[in-house]
Amino acid sequence: MKLVLDTSTKNVSMGIANEKQEWLLELNHFEEKHQQSRIIFELMEKLFRETGCSPDEIRALVVGIGPGSYTGLRVGLSFAKTWSFARHLPLFTFDSLELLKLTEAAEGLGSLPKVKYLPLHSAKAVENLDQLQPIYLNDHFAEG
């Protein structure tokens, strides 16, 4: 099973896909205030409860790397990197803007990104967790 998440916007989107790349369930939570750090764990618990899956069944993580919100991306990437490191699981990334384009193509302009539209085969493997670089839209700390 793969746990897939995107926190690049105010919408937290998280889903579980099986080995056949079929979505078991996808959940979304939108909140005007940036609350990704609180919402991500609530969504994860609900996802496992509603699918009947256990965290031990997750064999890989897939996370959006932006472009997007500085805080949102930090929350999602920290979550995914920590789980990947602690459980020795492969980590894959995807472009959050591409996900937004796919969601808008399916649901119309102004839609927020939803992971169920992500073609999982397009995710890229992360070879070194220390080399993972998010793409911030509002990075106050960027050099240059």
C-alpha positions in Angstrom: 0.0 0.0 0.0 1.1 3.6 -0.6 0.2 6.6 1.5 -0.1 9.6 -0.7 -0.4 13.2 0.6 -0.2 16.8 -0.6 -0.1 19.8 1.8 1.0 22.5 -0.7 -2.3 24.5 -0.3 -4.8 25.0 2.4 -6.4 21.7 1.3 -4.7 18.7 2.9 -5.3 15.7 0.5 -4.4 12.2 1.6 -5.1 8.8 0.2 -4.2 5.1 0.3 -3.6 3.2 -3.0 -3.1 -0.6 -3.2 -0.4 -2.5 -5.1 -2.4 -2.2 -8.3 -2.3 1.6 -8.0 -6.1 1.6 -7.2 -7.3 4.2 -4.7 -8.9 2.6 -1.6 -9.9 6.0 -0.2 -9.0 9.6 -0.5 -9.8 12.3 2.1 -9.5 16.1 1.8 -9.7 18.8 4.4 -9.9 22.5 3.6 -9.5 25.2 6.2 -8.9 28.9 5.7 -6.2 29.0 8.4 -3.1 26.9 7.8 -3.8 24.0 10.0 -1.9 21.2 8.2 0.0 20.1 11.3 -3.2 19.4 13.1 -5.3 18.1 10.2 -2.7 15.7 8.8 -2.9 13.3 11.8 -6.7 13.5 12.0 -6.9 12.6 8.3 -4.5 9.8 8.7 -6.4 8.2 11.6 -9.7 8.5 9.6 -8.1 7.1 6.5 -6.9 4.0 8.4 -10.1 3.6 10.3 -12.3 3.8 7.1 -10.2 1.6 5.0 -9.4 -1.0 7.7 -5.8 -0.7 6.8 -3.0 -0.5 9.4 0.0 1.7 9.3 2.1 -1.5 9.1 0.6 -2.2 5.7 2.1 1.0 4.2 5.1 0.1 2.0 5.9 3.5 0.5 5.0 7.2 0.9 4.3 9.7 -1.9 4.4 13.4 -1.1 3.9 16.6 -3.0 7.0 18.9 -3.0 5.3 22.1 -4.3 5.3 24.7 -5.5 3.2 25.8 -2.5 2.9 27.2 1.0 6.1 27.2 3.0 4.4 26.0 6.2 2.2 23.5 4.4 5.1 21.9 2.5 7.2 21.7 5.7 4.4 19.9 7.5 3.8 17.3 4.7 7.5 16.8 3.9 8.4 16.4 7.6 5.6 13.9 8.1 6.6 11.8 5.0 10.4 12.0 5.6 10.0 11.0 9.3 7.8 8.0 8.5 10.0 7.0 5.6 13.1 7.2 7.8 11.6 5.5 10.9 10.1 2.6 9.0 12.8 2.3 6.3 10.3 2.8 3.5 10.8 4.3 0.1 9.7 7.9 -0.4 8.5 9.2 -3.7 7.7 12.8 -4.7 5.5 14.6 -7.2 5.0 18.1 -8.5 2.0 19.7 -6.7 1.4 22.1 -9.6 0.9 19.1 -11.9 -1.5 17.6 -9.4 -3.4 20.9 -9.4 -3.6 20.9 -13.2 -4.9 17.3 -13.2 -7.5 18.2 -10.6 -8.7 21.2 -12.4 -8.9 19.2 -15.7 -11.2 16.8 -13.9 -13.2 19.2 -11.7 -12.9 22.6 -13.2 -10.9 25.8 -12.6 -10.5 26.9 -9.0 -10.5 23.3 -7.7 -8.0 22.4 -5.0 -5.5 19.6 -5.6 -6.7 16.1 -4.8 -4.3 13.1 -4.8 -6.9 10.8 -6.4 -6.0 12.4 -9.7 -2.3 11.7 -9.4 -0.9 9.0 -11.7 1.2 7.2 -9.2 3.6 5.8 -11.8 4.8 9.4 -12.4 6.1 9.8 -8.8 9.9 10.1 -8.5 11.9 8.1 -6.0 14.0 10.0 -3.4 17.4 8.5 -3.2 18.7 10.6 -0.3 16.3 12.2 2.2 18.8 14.9 2.9 18.7 16.0 -0.8 14.9 16.5 -0.9 14.2 20.1 -1.9 10.7 21.5 -1.7 9.6 24.3 -4.1 8.2 27.2 -2.0 6.1 29.9 -3.4 6.6 32.2 -0.4 10.0 31.2 0.9 11.2 34.0 3.0 14.5 32.2 3.6 15.5 31.5 -0.1 18.9 32.6 -1.1 19.5 34.8 -4.1 
